[in-house]
């Protein structure tokens, strides 16, 4: 898979939407889930970092707490216009449920209703 061609700016925006607020490693992992194929993590991380810098200059995303990326209103518009907002919401719910299942084993005995 050609990392440069497959990781376009809209794909990076979708990954940011999926994991926001997220660090660079979280965004690359989100892209791996979106694309569904294995790719060179080191090369993908470099390409995504370059795309994130370009998106920051274009005012599509911003830094939150200096390390985490979040969408700005202009970036949210792009994600919504792509027509897959509903699919992203479904994906987020799936990831939330997956995280809850993983954390329930960690809690082991907590009955306070958290998570």
Buried (B, 14 or more C-beta within 10 A) or exposed (E): EEBEEBBEBBBBBBBBBBBBBBEBEBBBBBBBEBBEEEBEEEEBBBBBBEBBEEBBEEEBBBEEEEEBBBBBEEBBEBBEEBEBBEEBEEBBEEBEEEEEEEEEEEEEEEEEEEE
